[in-house]
């Protein structure tokens, strides 16, 4: 290589580069590094500075930083810029087809102020902020399972929100590596401004929703969180939505929709796209993202997922969910039926009772089960009666109905009851009395559970 070294080039800070790369993908991870000629020279013909484009300084290296840091430092000393592909490659090339995985989404502020990013809530702060040259900033959010198809949409949305460089959106983008000199003009060591202690990656849904990113309209219609309220009576929709919150996993199970573990990429249970679906259930609303194998981005809440799976209309989906979470709902005004003679062979009466679960020990688990077992041991009350007595009391205390699981099914507790068993003083007691008696026996085994006096 021709000696292009310059005496005013600052020495690289290897520890800065290592810290940045370790944050992106862990210690000793392999990267694709690229170098270019940083220097600009005056052109009399064009009457402006243009890139020198010394081809001797253009290199590509694949492997760990430790393997190539000396070669990178030598090029940097010759006024070459040192860059790294942020996203993971197959270590065989530097084009889009060589990209295997998205490590982070990021924005090059391109001279715009950093303060709007610094003012973000703590749970949306970027993991890394780099000062690439004086008052020029790059911000990185480590990404959990961002698809290759989603990446450019998020990049453009970040640039639009923070007034960054809209061109920084390709999956094979290289960015300046911290710890090396930026040699356009006076040399400046690209440095880490801030790095979070917690490097746990963000879910894409959290970033998109939390930052209010406005993604471009994909080739298919993007389903949003509020789409159903536009298609149905908003009051009715909001009532069902509140009733369903926190219960979507059970709702999907009832509807035969099999889900992958939370926040894990897997095949879509609706369209069948491979490794393009993630269920993150933000705030208990059943939220998901499906990239549909590159045919568009579909994201939304539990209602949208059911529609994605079944192809049903918004009103039909609303009725499906309402039938599960609000089984007593009556859309039509109540019209009393004429009294009919009761018969043990009445088909309607038999059907009404056919699906009622029979009591067994498998039903008695959790707080309900523990309460029932202690009641049976220390009082005259049947454990199932005691368990349901607790449910009645809780339902009254919280002002809403109670639901419980038997296997994979949820059951709506439609009970009104009064415990009339004898208390220790020979007096009749209600649900509150039974609760007090059992709580004292529980406290004998765990003093911290002793009731307040």
C-alpha positions as CSV (number, residue, x, y, z in Angstrom):
1,X,0.0,0.0,0.0
2,X,1.2,3.5,-0.8
3,X,2.1,5.5,2.3
4,X,-0.7,8.0,2.7
5,X,-0.3,8.4,6.4
6,X,-1.0,11.8,8.0
7,X,0.7,13.1,11.2
8,X,-2.5,14.8,12.4
9,X,-4.6,11.6,12.5
10,X,-5.6,10.7,16.1
11,X,-4.7,7.3,17.4
12,X,-7.6,4.9,17.5
13,X,-9.2,3.9,20.8
14,X,-9.7,0.2,20.5
15,X,-11.6,-0.1,23.8
16,X,-14.3,2.3,22.3
17,X,-14.7,0.1,19.3
18,X,-14.9,-3.1,21.4
19,X,-17.5,-1.7,23.7
20,X,-19.7,-0.7,20.8
21,X,-19.4,-4.0,19.0
22,X,-19.9,-6.0,22.2
23,X,-23.1,-4.1,22.8
24,X,-24.4,-4.9,19.3
25,X,-23.8,-8.6,19.4
26,X,-21.8,-9.8,22.4
27,X,-18.1,-10.4,23.0
28,X,-16.0,-11.8,20.1
29,X,-18.9,-11.6,17.7
30,X,-18.0,-11.6,14.0
31,X,-18.7,-8.5,11.8
32,X,-18.2,-7.2,8.3
33,X,-15.9,-4.1,8.4
34,X,-15.5,-1.7,5.5
35,X,-13.1,1.1,4.9
36,X,-13.2,4.1,2.5
37,X,-11.1,7.1,1.7
38,X,-12.4,9.9,4.0
39,X,-10.5,12.8,2.4
40,X,-12.2,15.5,0.3
41,X,-10.3,17.6,-2.1
42,X,-11.1,20.8,-4.0
43,X,-12.3,20.5,-7.6
44,X,-11.6,23.5,-9.8
45,X,-14.0,22.0,-12.4
46,X,-16.9,21.5,-10.0
47,X,-16.0,24.4,-7.8
48,X,-16.5,22.4,-4.6
49,X,-14.9,19.7,-2.5
50,X,-15.3,16.2,-3.8
51,X,-14.3,12.8,-2.4
52,X,-10.7,11.9,-3.2
53,X,-11.7,8.2,-3.7
54,X,-8.3,6.6,-3.2
55,X,-9.0,3.0,-4.0
56,X,-6.0,1.8,-2.0
57,X,-8.0,2.7,1.1
58,X,-11.1,0.6,0.2
59,X,-11.1,-2.7,2.0
60,X,-13.6,-5.3,3.3
61,X,-12.8,-7.5,6.3
62,X,-14.9,-10.3,7.8
63,X,-14.3,-11.7,11.3
64,X,-13.8,-10.5,14.8
65,X,-12.5,-7.0,15.7
66,X,-9.5,-8.5,17.4
67,X,-8.5,-10.2,14.1
68,X,-8.6,-7.0,12.0
69,X,-8.1,-4.1,14.4
70,X,-4.4,-3.5,13.4
71,X,-5.3,-3.4,9.7
72,X,-8.2,-1.0,10.4
73,X,-5.9,1.2,12.4
74,X,-3.4,1.3,9.6
75,X,-6.0,2.4,7.0
76,X,-7.4,4.9,9.5
77,X,-3.9,6.5,9.9
78,X,-3.9,7.0,6.1
79,X,-7.1,9.1,6.4
80,X,-9.4,6.1,5.6
81,X,-12.8,6.0,7.3
82,X,-13.5,2.8,9.3
83,X,-17.1,1.5,9.1
84,X,-19.0,-1.6,10.2
85,X,-22.1,-3.3,8.9
86,X,-24.5,-2.9,11.8
87,X,-26.6,-5.9,10.7
88,X,-25.3,-9.5,10.8
89,X,-23.8,-10.9,7.5
90,X,-22.9,-14.3,6.3
91,X,-19.3,-13.1,6.3
92,X,-19.1,-13.8,2.5
93,X,-20.1,-10.5,1.1
94,X,-21.4,-7.0,1.8
95,X,-24.6,-6.8,-0.2
96,X,-28.3,-7.1,0.8
97,X,-28.4,-10.8,0.0
98,X,-25.6,-11.3,2.5
99,X,-27.6,-9.9,5.5
100,X,-28.9,-12.6,7.9
101,X,-30.2,-10.7,10.9
102,X,-31.1,-7.2,12.1
103,X,-29.1,-6.3,15.2
104,X,-30.4,-2.8,15.7
105,X,-32.5,0.0,14.2
106,X,-30.9,3.4,14.2
107,X,-31.0,7.0,13.0
108,X,-28.3,9.2,11.6
109,X,-29.4,12.7,12.8
110,X,-27.3,14.3,10.0
111,X,-26.9,17.6,12.0
112,X,-30.3,17.6,13.7
113,X,-30.3,18.1,17.5
114,X,-30.0,15.1,19.8
115,X,-32.2,16.6,22.5
116,X,-35.5,15.2,21.3
117,X,-34.0,11.7,21.7
118,X,-32.5,12.5,25.1
119,X,-36.0,13.7,26.2
120,X,-37.6,10.3,25.4
121,X,-39.0,8.3,28.4
122,X,-36.5,6.1,30.1
123,X,-38.1,2.9,28.7
124,X,-37.7,4.1,25.1
125,X,-34.2,5.5,25.3
126,X,-31.7,4.3,22.7
127,X,-29.2,1.7,23.9
128,X,-26.3,3.6,22.4
129,X,-25.7,7.2,21.2
130,X,-22.6,7.9,19.1
131,X,-21.0,11.3,18.4
132,X,-19.6,10.6,14.9
133,X,-18.2,14.1,14.5
134,X,-18.7,17.3,16.5
135,X,-22.4,17.6,17.3
136,X,-23.3,14.9,14.8
137,X,-25.2,12.0,16.3
138,X,-26.1,8.4,15.6
139,X,-28.7,6.7,18.0
140,X,-29.1,2.9,18.1
141,X,-32.0,0.8,19.6
142,X,-31.1,-2.9,19.8
143,X,-33.9,-4.8,18.1
144,X,-35.5,-8.1,19.1
145,X,-36.3,-10.1,16.0
146,X,-36.9,-7.3,13.6
147,X,-37.4,-8.8,10.2
148,X,-35.4,-7.8,7.1
149,X,-38.7,-6.7,5.5
150,X,-39.7,-4.4,8.4
151,X,-36.3,-2.8,8.9
152,X,-36.4,-0.2,6.1
153,X,-39.9,0.9,7.1
154,X,-38.8,1.5,10.7
155,X,-35.6,3.3,9.5
156,X,-37.5,5.8,7.4
157,X,-40.0,6.3,10.2
158,X,-37.2,7.0,12.7
159,X,-35.6,9.5,10.3
160,X,-38.9,11.2,9.8
161,X,-39.6,11.5,13.5
162,X,-36.2,12.8,14.5
163,X,-35.4,14.7,11.3
164,X,-32.5,12.4,10.4
165,X,-31.1,11.2,7.1
166,X,-33.9,9.4,5.3
167,X,-31.5,7.6,3.1
168,X,-30.1,5.5,6.0
169,X,-32.7,2.7,5.6
170,X,-31.0,-0.1,3.7
171,X,-30.3,-3.4,5.5
172,X,-26.7,-3.5,4.3
173,X,-25.9,0.0,5.7
174,X,-22.4,0.6,7.2
175,X,-21.9,3.2,10.0
176,X,-18.8,4.7,11.4
177,X,-17.1,2.6,14.0
178,X,-16.6,4.4,17.3
179,X,-12.9,4.7,18.5
180,X,-11.6,5.6,15.0
181,X,-10.8,9.0,13.5
182,X,-13.4,10.7,11.3
183,X,-11.1,12.4,8.8
184,X,-13.3,14.7,6.8
185,X,-11.7,18.0,7.8
186,X,-10.1,18.1,11.2
187,X,-9.7,14.6,12.7
188,X,-12.2,13.7,15.3
189,X,-12.4,10.4,17.2
190,X,-15.9,8.9,16.8
191,X,-17.0,8.2,20.4
192,X,-19.6,6.7,22.5
193,X,-21.7,9.4,24.1
194,X,-24.0,7.2,26.2
195,X,-24.6,3.5,26.5
196,X,-27.3,1.9,28.6
197,X,-26.4,-0.5,31.4
198,X,-29.3,-2.7,30.4
199,X,-28.7,-3.9,26.8
200,X,-31.9,-6.0,26.6
201,X,-33.3,-5.4,23.1
202,X,-36.6,-3.7,22.4
203,X,-39.6,-5.5,20.8
204,X,-40.4,-3.8,17.6
205,X,-44.0,-3.3,18.6
206,X,-42.9,-1.4,21.7
207,X,-40.7,0.9,19.6
208,X,-43.3,1.4,16.9
209,X,-46.1,2.1,19.3
210,X,-44.1,3.8,22.0
211,X,-42.3,6.2,19.7
212,X,-45.4,6.8,17.6
213,X,-43.6,5.8,14.4
214,X,-45.7,6.3,11.3
215,X,-44.7,3.4,9.0
216,X,-45.3,3.7,5.3
217,X,-48.5,2.1,4.0
218,X,-47.4,-1.5,3.0
219,X,-48.8,-3.4,0.0
220,X,-51.6,-4.8,2.3
221,X,-53.7,-2.7,4.6
222,X,-52.1,-2.2,8.0
223,X,-54.5,-3.2,10.8
224,X,-54.3,-0.7,13.7
225,X,-55.3,-1.0,17.3
226,X,-58.4,1.2,16.8
227,X,-59.6,-0.2,13.5
228,X,-62.5,-2.1,15.1
229,X,-63.8,1.0,16.8
230,X,-64.2,2.5,13.3
231,X,-66.1,-0.4,12.0
232,X,-68.4,-1.0,15.0
233,X,-70.2,1.0,17.6
234,X,-67.3,2.4,19.6
235,X,-69.0,2.1,22.9
236,X,-69.8,-1.6,22.4
237,X,-66.3,-2.3,21.1
238,X,-64.6,-0.5,24.1
239,X,-66.8,-2.5,26.6
240,X,-65.7,-5.8,25.0
241,X,-62.1,-4.6,24.7
242,X,-61.9,-3.9,28.4
243,X,-63.5,-7.2,29.3
244,X,-60.9,-9.1,27.1
245,X,-57.8,-7.3,28.4
246,X,-55.4,-9.7,30.0
247,X,-57.4,-12.7,28.8
248,X,-56.3,-13.0,25.1
249,X,-54.2,-16.1,25.4
250,X,-57.3,-18.0,26.8
251,X,-59.5,-16.4,24.1
252,X,-57.2,-17.6,21.3
253,X,-57.1,-21.0,22.8
254,X,-60.9,-21.2,22.8
255,X,-60.9,-20.2,19.1
256,X,-58.3,-22.8,18.2
257,X,-55.5,-20.2,17.4
258,X,-52.2,-21.7,18.5
259,X,-49.6,-19.1,19.5
260,X,-45.8,-19.2,19.8
261,X,-44.2,-18.2,23.1
262,X,-44.4,-14.4,23.9
263,X,-41.9,-12.3,21.9
264,X,-40.6,-15.3,19.9
265,X,-40.5,-15.3,16.1
266,X,-42.4,-18.2,14.6
267,X,-44.7,-19.1,11.7
268,X,-47.9,-17.1,11.6
269,X,-50.9,-19.1,12.9
270,X,-53.1,-17.2,10.4
271,X,-51.3,-16.8,7.0
272,X,-48.6,-19.5,7.7
273,X,-45.7,-17.2,6.9
274,X,-42.4,-18.7,8.1
275,X,-40.5,-16.9,10.9
276,X,-42.5,-13.8,10.3
277,X,-44.9,-13.6,13.2
278,X,-44.4,-12.5,16.8
279,X,-47.0,-12.4,19.6
280,X,-46.0,-9.8,22.2
281,X,-49.3,-9.1,23.9
282,X,-48.5,-5.5,24.9
283,X,-50.5,-4.4,28.0
284,X,-52.6,-7.5,27.7
285,X,-54.3,-6.5,24.4
286,X,-53.2,-9.6,22.4
287,X,-50.9,-7.5,20.1
288,X,-48.9,-9.1,17.3
289,X,-46.8,-8.3,14.2
290,X,-46.9,-10.4,11.1
291,X,-44.7,-9.5,8.2
292,X,-46.4,-11.9,5.9
293,X,-43.3,-13.1,4.1
294,X,-42.6,-9.7,2.6
295,X,-46.1,-9.1,1.3
296,X,-46.8,-6.3,3.8
297,X,-46.8,-5.6,7.5
298,X,-49.9,-6.4,9.5
299,X,-49.9,-5.5,13.2
300,X,-52.7,-5.0,15.7
301,X,-54.4,-6.3,18.8
302,X,-56.3,-9.5,19.5
303,X,-59.3,-8.5,17.4
304,X,-57.1,-7.9,14.4
305,X,-55.4,-11.3,14.9
306,X,-58.7,-13.2,14.9
307,X,-59.7,-11.3,11.7
308,X,-56.3,-12.2,10.2
309,X,-56.9,-15.8,11.0
310,X,-60.6,-16.2,10.1
311,X,-61.2,-13.5,7.5
312,X,-64.4,-12.6,9.4
313,X,-65.8,-9.0,9.4
314,X,-65.1,-6.7,12.3
315,X,-68.7,-7.2,13.7
316,X,-68.3,-11.0,13.5
317,X,-65.0,-10.9,15.4
318,X,-66.5,-8.6,18.0
319,X,-69.3,-11.1,18.5
320,X,-66.9,-14.0,18.8
321,X,-64.9,-12.3,21.6
322,X,-68.0,-11.0,23.3
323,X,-69.4,-14.6,23.4
324,X,-66.4,-15.7,25.3
325,X,-65.7,-12.8,27.7
326,X,-69.4,-11.7,28.2
327,X,-71.4,-14.9,27.9
328,X,-74.5,-13.2,29.5
329,X,-74.6,-10.4,27.0
330,X,-78.1,-9.9,25.4
331,X,-78.2,-7.7,22.3
332,X,-82.0,-7.9,22.0
333,X,-84.4,-6.6,24.7
334,X,-85.4,-9.2,27.2
335,X,-88.7,-10.9,26.4
336,X,-90.0,-13.2,29.1
337,X,-91.2,-16.6,27.9
338,X,-94.5,-18.1,28.9
339,X,-94.1,-20.6,31.7
340,X,-93.7,-24.2,30.5
341,X,-94.1,-27.4,32.5
342,X,-90.8,-28.7,33.7
343,X,-89.8,-32.2,32.5
344,X,-86.7,-34.2,33.2
345,X,-86.6,-35.1,29.5
346,X,-86.7,-31.5,28.3
347,X,-83.9,-31.3,25.8
348,X,-83.2,-27.6,26.5
349,X,-82.9,-28.3,30.2
350,X,-80.5,-31.2,29.6
351,X,-78.3,-29.1,27.3
352,X,-78.1,-26.4,29.9
353,X,-76.4,-28.6,32.4
354,X,-74.5,-30.9,30.1
355,X,-71.2,-28.9,30.0
356,X,-71.1,-28.0,33.7
357,X,-67.7,-29.3,35.1
358,X,-67.8,-31.8,37.9
359,X,-65.8,-31.1,41.0
360,X,-62.4,-32.9,41.3
361,X,-59.1,-32.3,42.9
362,X,-57.6,-30.9,39.7
363,X,-59.9,-27.9,40.0
364,X,-58.5,-27.0,43.4
365,X,-55.2,-25.2,42.7
366,X,-53.8,-21.8,43.4
367,X,-55.4,-19.5,46.1
368,X,-58.8,-21.1,45.5
369,X,-57.5,-24.6,46.0
370,X,-55.5,-23.8,49.1
371,X,-58.5,-22.0,50.6
372,X,-60.7,-25.0,49.9
373,X,-58.3,-27.5,51.4
374,X,-57.7,-25.5,54.6
375,X,-61.5,-25.0,55.0
376,X,-62.1,-28.8,54.6
377,X,-59.5,-29.6,57.2
378,X,-60.5,-27.0,59.9
379,X,-64.2,-26.4,59.4
380,X,-67.3,-28.4,58.6
381,X,-67.5,-26.9,55.1
382,X,-67.1,-29.0,51.9
383,X,-63.9,-27.8,50.0
384,X,-65.8,-27.1,46.8
385,X,-68.4,-25.1,48.6
386,X,-65.6,-23.1,50.4
387,X,-63.8,-22.5,47.2
388,X,-66.9,-21.1,45.5
389,X,-67.7,-19.1,48.7
390,X,-64.3,-17.4,48.2
391,X,-65.1,-16.7,44.6
392,X,-68.5,-15.1,45.6
393,X,-66.7,-13.0,48.2
394,X,-64.0,-11.8,45.7
395,X,-66.6,-11.1,43.1
396,X,-68.5,-8.9,45.5
397,X,-65.3,-7.2,46.8
398,X,-64.0,-6.2,43.3
399,X,-67.4,-5.4,41.8
400,X,-67.1,-7.7,38.8
401,X,-67.6,-11.3,37.8
402,X,-65.0,-13.9,38.4
403,X,-63.6,-16.4,35.9
404,X,-61.6,-19.5,36.5
405,X,-59.9,-22.2,34.4
406,X,-60.6,-25.9,34.1
407,X,-58.0,-27.3,31.7
408,X,-57.8,-25.0,28.8
409,X,-61.3,-23.6,29.3
410,X,-62.4,-20.5,31.2
411,X,-65.7,-20.6,33.1
412,X,-67.7,-17.7,34.1
413,X,-68.8,-18.0,37.8
414,X,-72.5,-17.1,37.8
415,X,-73.2,-17.7,41.4
416,X,-75.0,-16.0,44.3
417,X,-74.5,-17.8,47.6
418,X,-74.6,-17.5,51.4
419,X,-72.7,-19.8,53.7
420,X,-74.9,-20.9,56.6
421,X,-72.7,-23.5,58.2
422,X,-72.2,-23.3,62.0
423,X,-69.3,-21.1,63.2
424,X,-67.2,-22.0,66.3
425,X,-69.6,-20.0,68.5
426,X,-72.7,-21.9,67.3
427,X,-73.8,-18.9,65.3
428,X,-74.6,-18.8,61.6
429,X,-72.0,-17.1,59.5
430,X,-71.7,-15.7,56.0
431,X,-68.9,-15.6,53.5
432,X,-67.0,-13.0,55.4
433,X,-67.1,-15.1,58.6
434,X,-65.8,-18.2,56.7
435,X,-63.0,-16.2,55.2
436,X,-61.9,-15.0,58.6
437,X,-61.9,-18.5,60.1
438,X,-59.9,-20.0,57.2
439,X,-57.4,-17.1,57.1
440,X,-56.5,-17.7,60.8
441,X,-55.7,-21.4,59.9
442,X,-53.6,-20.2,56.9
443,X,-51.8,-17.8,59.2
444,X,-50.8,-20.6,61.5
445,X,-48.7,-22.1,58.7
446,X,-47.4,-18.7,57.4
447,X,-47.4,-15.9,60.0
448,X,-47.0,-13.2,57.4
449,X,-50.5,-14.1,56.2
450,X,-52.1,-13.1,59.5
451,X,-55.1,-10.9,59.0
452,X,-55.1,-7.3,60.2
453,X,-56.8,-6.5,63.4
